[in-house]
Amino acid sequence: MAAKSQPNVPKAKSGDSVTNDRTASQGQWGRAWEVDWFSLGSIIFLLLCAPFIVYYFIMACDQYSCALTGPVVDIATGRAQLSDIWAKTPPITRKAAQLYTLWVTFQVLLYTSLPDFCHKFLPGYVGGIQEGAVTPAGVVNKYQINGLQAWLLTHLLWFANAHLLSWFSPTIIFDNWIPLLWCANILGYAVSTFAMVKGYFFPTSARDCKFTGNFFYNYMMGVEFNPRIGKWFDFKLFFNGRPGIVAWTLINLSFAAKQRELHGHVTNAMVLVNVLQAIYVIDFFWNETWYLKTIDICHDHFGWYLGWGDCVWLPYLYTLQGLYLVYHPVQLSTPHAVGVLLLGLVGYYIFRVANHQKDLFRRTDGRCLIWGKKPKVIECSYTSADGQRHHSKLLVSGFWGVARHFNYVGDLMGSLAYCLACGGGHLLPYFYIIYMAILLTHRCLRDEHRCASKYGRDWERYTAAVPYRLLPGIF
Ligand code: NDP
């Protein structure tokens, strides 16, 4: 569907144009002015179904020991009614509401009130005040990078509690998992709705707002690019990283504690899931400055997709392997465990090195070595909405010369490793790799669409030099 565009901006198709002359690309890249029927259908489907998908997975674990077909078979054969399943679902509780409020408040305080000190003593770590990428309107935002510090302090408190203070049980997250789900949903919807209203009435940077004329698209994909409260509270940086990603490792630790409580020991599969996912999480915070240059921060607007997704989808569905292992304490044979560990580590290596190569290349403006050699470069240019002409470079060496998104391949290998750690008993823990494959393939297409309209012919030169997106010879 071609939605009406904002009255005071030129109506322009974002998609097919690959010329990069000044007028054609100005104001288009990073802004889908038109919403087609497919996008609108997908958005309405996700808005309606995503909360139920999360509920279905968590309920299937709670009531059917993680058998995904359990609820459907019971309803189809008349053994249960929807109302029975709903009646057995724990409601929101005062305790969960207090816990969740405390959690979010603590993360807000760590984010806003504690300037980074890690960069002062950790060699190689880049924290403190850092700059983001140039926005389509030509703005460069500053960010307080202190995620690693927030993660360390939060986990220090967790371990101090588990081993010394005993203020709460380490199983507390598992024990309140469904009541906490309702709290996370309340925050997810509240923040997305607030961001939408803010975008219309008091945006942080009006020139970086995107109005498609379609209410559902605006709500889902966001109006404001970088909504902020005050100088430093950046919605995207806060909600993307905390409370969801800081919580990820705590949730896994709580699941491990529950497995020990129920079965008397922690299995090697649970240890693998905890370790591999912790590497991914710590990597995220160690590289938070690099993260400012990734699609989530420098291209996506802040709407329900990020707001609700970070509050609900991420903490609940990215942790399904740990949850599954509470109900099914899988103990892997040594060869299986070693295979999973190797797959996870090789995947992580590709993911990290590929991302590092691009980051290093961009930071040094190409004056670096990639795989021991001077990198091959494609010079490119683009125009921001303020009419400014900018120059950039595309890397054609290292993993960026193997395929245009080889960093995603590493991520997918790591994701598969988490799933394989759960054995072959059920489909549920494999949801993650299915979801990541869809997410990253879609992201790859979305990003290329955007890069084509941003760089025009220069992007065509890159796709000619590196013809495959993910897997050489295949896709
Ligand atoms: P990338 O880090 O691949 O960034 C894509 C951007 O990089 C492009 O828009 C372009 O931006 C620039 N670029 C593209 N090709 C080149 C090149 N050859 N040389 C230099 N710059 C180039 O994408 P993401 O932000 O999606 O991903 C970052 C990481 O995060 C990935 O490893 C991904 O796997 C992971 N990820 C994980 C998710 C999860 O849920 N676990 C979700 C999403 C991502 P520009 O306009 O600056 O040129």
Boltz pocket constraint, residues with backbone or C-beta under 6 A from the ligand:
constraints:
  - pocket:
      binder: B
      contacts: [[A, 293], [A, 294], [A, 295], [A, 296], [A, 351], [A, 355], [A, 358], [A, 392], [A, 393], [A, 394], [A, 395], [A, 396], [A, 400], [A, 404], [A, 405], [A, 407], [A, 408], [A, 411], [A, 440], [A, 443], [A, 447], [A, 451], [A, 454]]
      max_distance: 6.0
